[in-house]
């Protein structure tokens, strides 16, 4: 582990807090298999996406640590998907089929259930994002059966945003200020182009990376940072980050041919998405100006373990929580995940997370204890060095409630204590002094 990272860990310990990165596999609906997560609430306590039911139909879901995964239903059809959630987790939007198999944009709340948002005169619609104000964006068919980007509010209903001269468009994200909307719109050549729309400027073409097509997937809170994917001169899709001052900049790949930026933090400084590796596999990534593109599977290898994170589809405003889907090594299934990149717990043992561990005392002189609490058992506890190599297996905790595991005498140095259950992993650093 680089010296800078060790210094960060020591600083956290000296301040009385331990970094405890955690990976939650969200499981599946009863009798189902695959699940995928697309968005997360500000607090990380509500995740939404889609999951297969016992009949292998995709159903929109809402996941919470307490209630786990629950389906949101349909309008009488077989399929539904949840694509976004309000900051407080109370409102969910997406699409659901009616009894005739037509997709309809929905707004869901616990008190009202699924609400059909209508169309622009056609048969189908889809909702992709929601602002804190309650404004929803998506795409809907008009009377000519062309899909058009829309902006919906409880007071004004559904309003079309237009195109660049082509027949179709889609609004995929809205800024927290509720003014700026991004997505894609076809030009006269029927090529989709990433757009940035506001009531004052209308629809602005953000360009490409040398190719013909581009799509915008997310926007910062103030509307001045946009991310998505665009074709380069070789007609390969590449993740991009756009600002008014820099224009469209490519973010690169993980050694493969293509990539896409799917979401970003509120200030636009952290971008997540997927990128191809040299073997053409998709890996989830995290990007910042300082680090460039980083593979989440390597960056958080100690909690990912033998599992694989394919995509990162959503991120909380502060950049702490990342959601997407990958392969859960414990089950062998493609499952939705929630990654807590900077979970903290006080040395006194207080935490709001459903799964945590602390080491007391820290730093350790002589011997100490590992204090553990988890919602699932059994939990395997081990000690790793800073290269991720397992040194000692402390044991397997099988009892319910808070438990303690003795920490043996170790040579002076910095280590990681790793706790792993079926669907959850947590890690905490420990410094041993002599």
N, C-alpha and C positions, 0 to 999 in steps of 0.2 A: 504494500500500500504506500502511495507517495507520502513524503514527509508532510506536505501541506495538509493531507487528510488526517494524519496522526495528530497534528497540531489542533485541527478543528475538534477532534474527539476529546483531546485533553482540555481544551477550552470549555467544551460543554460539561465535562465532568467537574472542572473547577467551579463552574457556575451553578453546580448542584443539579444538572440535568443530564440525562443519558439519551443519546440517539438510539432509537429502537425501531429501525425500519421493519415494516411488516407487509406481508403479502397475503391477501385473503382470496381464496378461490370461492366463488359465490354459488357453486353447485348448479342444480337444475330443478325444473319443475317436477312434481311427483310423476314418476314413470317415464320422464323424458330423458334426453341426452345432452345435446349441444346447447350452449348458451353464449351470448355475446353482450358485452356492456358498451353503451354509447355515450353516457353522460353521468355526471356526479354532482350532487348538491355542494354548496359552499363548505359545509361542515364535514363532508365525506360520509355522512350517515344514511344517505339515500342514493342508490345507484339504479339506473334504468337501462333497458335494452330489450332483447328478445331471447326467447328460449323455447326449445321444442317441448311439447306436451307428450302425453302417452301415445297420441295418434300421429306423432311426428309433424304436427302443425306448429309453425312459429307463433308464439304469443308474446305480446308486450308484457314486461314484468317490472315490478318495483321491488327492490331489495333493501332491507334494513337489517342492522345487526340483531335486533330483537325479533322481528317477524320473519326474517329471512326472505326467500323469493316468493312473491305472490303474483298470479296472472291478473291482468287488467281487463281481460275480456275482448269481445269484438262487437260489431253491430249486427250480428247474426250470421257472419261468415266464418271462415276457417282460420284466417291469419290476422295477426296484428303485430306492430312493432312500436316501441317507445324510443324516441330519438333525442329528447331533451327534457330537463327538469328545471323548475324555478329555483332561485338561490336557496330558499328555505326548504325545498323538497316537497312542498304541498301540491304543486301543480305539475302535471306531466303532459307532454304533447307527443304526437306521433301519427300513425296511420292504422286504420283497422278496416277490414272488409265487411260489407253488408251482406245480406242474404243472397244477393245476385253476384257476389264476388267482386264488387267494385270497391276500390280503395277510397276511404274517406278520412280527411284530416280530423283528428280528435284533440280535445282538451279534457284531461281527467283530474278529478279531485276526489278525496275520500267521501265528501258529503254529496257530490253530484254525480259521481261515476263518469262514464264516457259521454262527452258532448260532441255532436257532429257540427263541424264549423262550416259546412256547406261547400259550394263551388263558385266558380265565376260564370255559371250558366251551363257547364258541361256535366259530366257524370262522376269524375273522380277528383280527389285532392289529397295532399299529404302535408303534414306540419313537421318542421325541422328544428325550430328553436323558439324560445320564449324569453322575453326581457323581464326585468324586475317589475316593470309597470304592468305586465300582463299582456303586452303586445306579442303576437305570434306571427311567425313568417313561415312560408312554405311555397308550394306550387299547387295550382288548381286548373282544371280544364275549363276553357271558355265554351261558348256555344258552337264554335268551329272545331271543338275537341282538341284544341291546342293547349298544352300546359303552359301556364304563365305564373311568374313569380307574384306572390301576394303578401300583403301586410294586413293582419286582422287585429281588431280591437273590439272589446265588448260594446263600445259606443258606436263605432262606425262600421263594424262588420268587416267584410273582405274587400280589399282594394288592390287592383292590379298595378304592377310596377313597370310593365312594358318589356321591350327587347331592344336589340341593336339592329333591328330591321329584319330579323329572322322570325320564324313562327313560335319558338318556345323559349322559356326561361324558368329559373327556379331560384328562390331566396332560401339560402341555407343557414344563415346566422344573422343575429341582430346584436348590436352593441348594447352594453348596459345602459347607456344614456337614451336608448330607444329611438335614436335618430338615424344612425348609420346601419344599413343592411348590406350584406354581401351575398354573392352567389354566382350564377353563370347565366348568360343570355346569348342566344344565337344571333350572329350577324347575317347579312344578306346571303352569304355563302353557306349558311347553316352550320357554321363553326361555333362551338360554345366558347365564350370569352368571359373570364372572371370580371365581375363588376363590383363597384362600390357605389351605393345609392344613398342619398339623403334628400330630405324635402327641399333643400335649397339648391343643390347641385344636380339633382336627378341622377341618372345612371351613367357612371364613368367606367370606361373600358380600361382595365389595368394592364393590358398587353399580354405578352407571352415571353418565353425564354428563347425565342428564335423560331418556334414552330407555329402552328395554326391555332391551337386550342389551349384553353386554360380554364380553371374552375377555382373559385374561392370558397373555402369551407368554414372559416372562423375569423372573428374580428375582436380586437382588444376592446376594453371597456370604454375608451374614449373615441373609438372608431378610426384611429390613425395607424393601426398595424393590422394587416390582413395576411392570412396564410392560406395555402391551398396547394394545388399542383398545376403545372404548365408544361407544355411540350417544348423541348429544346430543338435545335436545328436538325437533330437526328430523329425527330419525332418520338422521342422517349419522354415519358412523364417524369417530372422532377418536382420535389417539394420546393415551394417558394415562400419567401417572406417579403411583403411589400410595405413601404412607408412612403409618404409624400416626398421625403427628401432623398431616399435611395432608389425609389422605384422598385421593380421586381428583382429580387436576388435569389439565386438558386442556393439551396441548403445542402445539396450533395446526396450521396447514398452511403451505404455501408459496404461498398465494394461491388455492388451489383449494378443493374441497369436503371432501375426506376425507384421512385419514392413519392410520398405524399404527406403533406403537413395537414393534420386533422383538427388540431385544437391548440390554444395558447392561453397563457396566464393573463390575468386582467391587465397588467401593464405591458404585455406583449414581449416580455423578455425571455420567457420559456415557451418553447414550441415542442409539441409531441406529434407523433404520427407513425408511419411505417416506412421501412426502406429495405430494398433487396440486398442480399448478401452475394458473395461471389458464386454461391451454389444456387442462386435464384430463390432462396427462401425469404419470406417476409420476417423481419424482426422489428419490434417496437423500438422507437428512438426517442431521445430527449435532446433538444438543441438549445444552447445559449450562445451569445456572442463570444463569450470567453472560451467555451469548451468545444464549440462546433457540434457536429452530429455524434451522439453517443448511443451505443446499443444498450437498451435497458437490461438485457440479459447479462451483460458484463458489468454494467454500472452497479447493479443490485444483485450480483451473483450469489451473495451469501443468503439471500432470502428466496431467490428464484430457484436455486438448487438445480435439480435435473429437469425441472419444468421448462417451458419455452413460452415467452410472450411474443405473440405474432404482431399485434397492433396496439397502438395507444390511440384511443378514439376521443377521450375527454380528459379534462384536467380542471381542478378547482382553481378559483381566482388567484389564490396565493401560491399555486404551483405545487402544493403539498400532495394532493391526491391525484392519482392517474388511474383511469379505467380503460379496459379494452378486452381482448380475449387471447387465449393461447392454449397450450396443451398442459393440463394438470398431470404431472408425472404420477401422482398418487392414484388417479383414476384412469389415466390413459385417454381422457375425453377432452374435446375442445370446450373450454369453459370460460365464462366471464370472470374477470379478476378486478380487485381493488388493491392498488399499491399505495401504501403510506410511505412516502419517501423521506419524511423527516419527523416521524412520530417521536414524541419526547415523553419521558416520565420522570417525576422528581425522585430524588434520592430517598425521600421519605416514603415513597411507595404509592403516591396518588397518581391515578391516570383515569382518563375518560375512555380509553380504548378497551374493547372487549377481550383483548388478548395482549398480555404484556409480561415483561420480566424486568427485574432490577437486581443489581449486584450490590451487596452491602458488606463492609464499607467499600468505598471506591474513591481513591486508590486503595489497594489491599496491601497490608503488611502482614505476612503470615498466611492465615486462612480467612475465608469469608463464607458467605452464603449467597445462593441464588434464590430470590423470592419470585414465585411464579403464580399467575392466575390465568386460566383459560376457560373458554366456554365449551371446549371440546377436549376429550381425552381418548387414548393416552397421549402424552407429550414426551418426546425424546429430547434430552438436554445434553449438549456436548460443547467442547471448547475447541475453537479453531485458531490457527495462527493468522497473521495478516495477509498470507497468501491464499487463505481459504482452505488450508489443509486441516483435516480433523485430527486433533491430538489426543483427546480424552473423551470418552463417553461417560458423562456423570450419572446417567441412569434414565429410566423411564418412569414418569409420574402418572399414576393411574387414578388417584383419588380425586374427588370433586371438591372445589373450593380452593383457597389459597394454600400453596405448598412451599416448602423450602428444601433446597438441595445443597449439601455441603460443597464448598469450593475448595479443592485440595491446594496444598502448597505448590507454587509454580515458580520457575525461574523469573527473575525480573524481566519485565517487558510489557507489551500491549497485546491483548488477546480479544477475541470475540466469543461471547457466550451465545450459542444458537439453540433456540427451542423450536421444535417442529411438530405440528399435529397434522392430521389428514389434510385439512384445507387452510391451514394458517401457519405462518412462520414469523418469528420475531428474533431480533438479534440486539445485543447490547455490548458495548466495549467495556473492558476492564483493564486497568493499569495495575501491575504488580510491582511493588517496591521492595527492595532488600536493604 
